Amino acid sequence: MAVTSFDHKRLDADIARVRVLGTSRFEGNFRTAMGPDFTGRIATNKTVSVGDIIAGPRLQRASDGRSTFVVVLDQTVTSEGSQAQPQVVRVGLLVTVLDKGEKVDGVQVL
């Protein structure tokens, strides 16, 4: 849920939360996937995004000190002050976690 939940009012804390959960490899992949102006877009649009797990996590494989889980979530995105209906996007993810230290090493959108 951490990689899909952000609030423009506490964006620095939300980004810090994602960093703490993952390895440096994951952090680099996350920043690349979000794009260079990710935080600017959220601040400008006054975006609030909330992820809710609807299925999983379910173990898909475990080997070489890593476990990979499938997770399905709904991401609800709103813009503060907007009259538009919230957008709800269903997202499937494969989340790979290092068994030692329990850090997220990768997230793949399905």
MIDOKOL-434168 format. One record per atom (N, C-alpha, C, O): residue in one letter; x, y, z. Coordinates in pm, whole numbers, plus 50000, padded with zeros to 5 digits. Layout:
N
AXYZ;...
This chain:
110
M500824988150000;M500005000050000;M500865012550000;M500455022949947;A502045011850057;A502885023750071;A503225030049937;A503315042249927;V503415021849833;V503805027449704;V502635033549628;V502835039349521;T501425032349680;T500255038149613;T499525048249699;T498505053649655;S500005051149818;S499325060349909;S500185072749933;S501245072049995;F499695084149883;F500405096849897;F499395107949921;F498285107649869;D499795117649999;D498965129350027;D499835141750010;D500915142650070;H499385151149930;H500185163049903;H500545170650031;H501525178050033;K499765169050138;K500015176250263;K501155170050345;K501735176750430;R501475157450318;R502545150750394;R503445142650300;R503875131550333;L503705148250185;L504415141150080;L505825136750121;L506235125550090;D506555145350189;D507905141650232;D507875129350322;D508715120450307;A506945128850413;A506825117350504;A506415104750426;A506885093750456;D505525106450327;D505095094950248;D506255089150167;D506405076950158;I507075097850107;I508245093350031;I509245086650126;I509825076350091;A509445092350243;A510365086450342;A509895072550383;A510715063550402;R508595070750396;R508025057650432;R508375047250327;R508715035950362;V508285050850200;V508625041550092;V510105038050098;V510465026450080;R510955047850121;R512395045350129;R512745035450239;R513585026650219;V512125036850355;V512425028150469;V512035013650440;V512675004450489;L510995011750362;L510504998250334;L511364990450236;L511324978150234;G512144997550153;G512814990750044;G514314991450046;G514924998950122;T514904983349958;T516344983449935;T516684995449846;T515785002049793;S517964998249831;S518375009349744;S518005006349598;S517685015549523;R518044993849559;R517634989949423;R516164993349401;R515794998949297;F515324989849498;F513904992949487;F513675008049480;F512875012649399;E514365015649564;E514195030149565;E514515036049428;E513785044749380;G515585031449366;G515935036349233;G514875032949130;G514505041349047;N514375020749135;N513315016549042;N512035024449065;N511355028148970;F511725027049191;F510515034649225;F510615048849168;F509675053649106;R511745055349190;R511925069049141;R511845069548988;R511235078648931;T512445059748921;T512375059248775;T510935057348728;T510505064148635;A510205048348792;A508815045648752;A507915057748774;A507005060148694;M508145065248879;M507295076848909;M507615088948823;M506785097848806;G508815089448768;G509205100548682;G509865111748759;G509785112248882;P510515120848686;P511315131148751;P510505141648825;P511035148148916;D509245143648791;D508465154248854;D507295148748936;D506255155148951;F507485136848989;F506425130149065;F505905138749181;F504705140949193;T506815143449264;T506385151349380;T505785164649337;T504845169549400;G506325170649232;G505785183249183;G504365181949133;G503525190549159;R504075171149062;R502715168849011;R501735166849125;R500615172149122;I502145159349226;I501255156949340;I500965170049413;I499825172749449;A501995178149435;A501815190849505;A500945200449423;A500025206549478;T501225201849295;T500485211149209;T499005207449200;T498145216149206;N498725194649185;N497345189949170;N496645187349302;N495465183649305;K497365189249413;K496825186549547;K496215172549553;K495075170649597;T497005163049508;T496555149249495;T496605141749627;T497525143449708;V495575133449647;V495545123749756;V495275110249691;V494275108549622;S496165100849714;S496035087449658;S496085077549774;S496975078049858;V495105068549776;V495035058549883;V494905044749822;V494005042149741;G495805035749860;G495735021949814;G495115013149920;G495445014150038;D494195004449877;D493554994749966;D493734980849908;D493324978149795;I494354971949985;I494564958149939;I493214951149934;I492444951350031;I492924944949819;I491664937549806;I491894922549793;I490974914549812;A493164918649760;A493494904349756;A494994902849780;A495814910549729;G495344892649858;G496744890049885;G497174896450015;G496334901250091;P498424896650042;P499484890949960;P499444875649960;P499164869250062;R499744870149844;R499764855649828;R501114851549771;R501544856549667;L501774842549841;L503104838149800;L503054831549663;L502254822449640;Q503914836149572;Q504014830449438;Q505254821749423;Q505214811149360;R506354826349482;R507584818349478;R508534822949588;R508474834349636;A509404813749627;A510424816749726;A511694809349685;A511694797149672;S512774817049665;S514054810949632;S515154821349645;S514914833349636;D516354816449668;D517554825049674;D517394836749771;D517884847649743;G516734834449884;G516614844849985;G515594855649955;G515574866150020;R514734853149856;R513684862649818;R512344855449812;R512254843749775;S511314862849849;S509944857649836;S509154867649753;S509254879849773;T508364862449660;T507574871049573;T506094868249597;T505644856749598;F505354879049617;F503944878349648;F503134885649541;F503594895549484;V501934880849514;V501014888349430;V500064895849523;V499574890349622;V499804908449489;V498914916949566;V498024924349467;V498504929449365;V496734924849495;V495804932649413;V495234943649502;V494794941049614;L495264955849451;L494734966949531;L493954976549444;L494114977049322;D493104984049510;D492414995249447;D493095007949492;D493315010149611;Q493435016349395;Q494055029249424;Q493015040049393;Q492575041349278;T492635047549495;T491665058349479;T492415071549478;T493145074849572;V492245079249369;V492965091749351;V491975103349343;V491045103249263;T492205113349428;T491375125449427;T492295137749425;T493485136849458;S491735148849387;S492435161749393;S491635170849483;S490465173449459;E492295175849588;E491635184449684;E491035196649612;E491705203149533;G489765199449641;G489085210949582;G488455208049447;G487735216549394;S488695196449391;S488125193049261;S486725187449277;S486435180449374;Q485875190549183;Q484515185249183;Q484425171749110;Q483385165249111;A485525167649048;A485555155048974;A485415143149069;A485845143549184;Q484795132649018;Q484685120149094;Q486065114149115;Q486935115349028;P486285107749228;P487565100949250;P487795090349143;P486855083849098;Q489035088749102;Q489415078049010;Q489775065849093;Q490515066849191;V489265054349053;V489635041849120;V490275032949014;V489685029748911;V491505028949044;V492265020548952;V492615007549025;V493175007849135;R492284996348965;R492674983349021;R494064979948968;R494304980448848;V494964976449059;V496354973949025;V496774960249079;V496534957049195;G497394952448993;G498004939849035;G499504941849045;G500114947648954;L500094937149151;L501534938849173;L502194925649210;L501594917249277;L503414923949165;L504284913549218;L505294920649306;L506044929249259;V505314917249433;V506194923749529;V507234913549574;V506904903049628;T508514916849551;T509604908049592;T510254913749717;T510634925449722;V510384905149818;V510894909049948;V512124900549979;V512134888449958;L513174907150030;L514324899650078;L513934892950208;L513444899450301;D514154879850216;D513774872550337;D514534877650459;D513964878950567;K515824880650442;K516624885850552;K516444901050554;K516784907850458;G515904906350662;G515674920650674;G514314925150628;G513904936450656;E513604916550556;E512234919250511;E512094932650439;E511134939950463;K513044935950351;K512994948250272;K512444945150133;K512744934650075;V511624954250081;V511104952849946;V512264954949849;V512974964949857;D512454945349758;D513544946249661;D513034949449520;D513804953549433;G511744947449500;G511194950449368;G509674949949369;G509064942349444;V509084958349284;V507644958349263;V507414959049113;V507914967949045;Q506634949449064;Q506314949048922;Q504804950448907;Q504044943048969;V504374959848823;V502954961648796;V502544951348692;V503204949948589;L501474944248719;L500994933948625;L500054939848523;L499554932648436;
